[in-house]
Amino acid sequence: MFLANAVVNTSRKLLALILALLVVGTLTAGCASSEQPTELTLANIGWDENVAVSNLSKVILEEELGYESVEVRRAELDSTYQRVADGELDAFQDVWLPNQRALLGQVAEDVEHLDPWFLDTTMQGLAVPSYMDVTSIDQLNESTVDLILGIEPSAVAQQVLADEVIPQYALKQKLVEAPTEGMLAELEILYTNKEDFAFIAWSPHWMNQRYEFRYLEDPKDAQGGTNDPAEISTIVKEDLREQDPVAYAFLSTIKLTEEQINDLENVINEEEDPLEGSKRWVRDNRAVVQPWIDAASNVEAS
C-alpha cells in the first residue's frame, strides 16, 4: 500500500512538472513572437542632411528607445531605393521629390513612403558667390568662371546640369563631378580665395549659413523644375510597421525646420563627428526631440 501511494504521488509530481514546463514554454514562445526588435539599418548617401538626420535617429533610438544597434550604412543614391525595397535597408530619410520621383516609382509597391519630415521650403540650382556680378546662367560665358563644381553623377541636379543646362546655354566651363564632401571642400578653398566659380547649391544645408551666394536665374528654364521647391521625406521597407512599430512610429514623427536641420549640421561640423554632434544637439534641443521619443515610447508601452 505504501509503495502504491508513493508511485501515485511520484506520477502526480511528474505530471505537474510536465504541465508547468508546457505552460512556461507556451508563454516564452508567445513573448518571443512579440518581442520588440532592437536593431535597425538606416541608409546614408553622404548628403549632409542625410548624415545629420540618420545619425540623429541612431542616437535617439539607441540612447532613448533601447535599441542595441542602429547601423548607419553608407549607400549610393541610385541603389538605395531598391535596397530598401529588398529589405536590406530598413529606411532612407533623404527622399527629395519631385527630383527622385523616377527612383521612387520603380519601387513604390515595395516600400512605404512617409510624410515629409522637412517643414520648410527647399531650394536647389546653379549658384555663384555673392562677390561675383553674375546673376543669370546666360552670363557665365561672359565671366571669368572656368569651373562648375558639381556633385555625384547619380544626383538628378547633376544629370540635369550636364544633359540640359550646359548644352542649352552652350556653357564653356568644365563641369566637375565629385562626391558632395569633395565639392564642399573645394567650395571652401575657392570661396576663401575669392575666386570666380559656379556650383550646385541647395537648401537645407549648412552652406547657406556659412557662405554668401546667389542662385542664378534660368531664363531658358533648362533646369526643368529641378530647382523648384521640393519635399524631403522618408521611405521604409514595406513591413516595417508590423515588424518594428517603435521604429516606424519614431521615423513617422520626426519633423525639422530649416533652422533646426542647419543648426544640427553645424554642430556636427563643429564636433567633427556625426554621432557626437547629434548627441550634443539632442541635449540642447530636448523640447524638439521629446515628442518623437514619446510617440515611439507610447507604441512600446501598448
WOWO-V990006 format. One record per helix or strand of 2 or more residues. SS is the DSSP state (alpha for helix, beta for strand). FROM is the first residue (numbers start at 1). TO is the last residue. Records with the same first field share a line. If there is no record, write none. Layout:
BEGIN
SS: FROM-TO, FROM-TO
END
This chain:
BEGIN
alpha: 2-33, 48-63, 77-85, 101-110, 137-142, 156-169, 180-192, 207-210, 240-243, 245-253, 258-271, 274-284, 286-301
beta: 39-44, 69-74, 91-97, 111-113, 123-129, 147-149, 174-176, 198-203, 213-215, 231-237
END
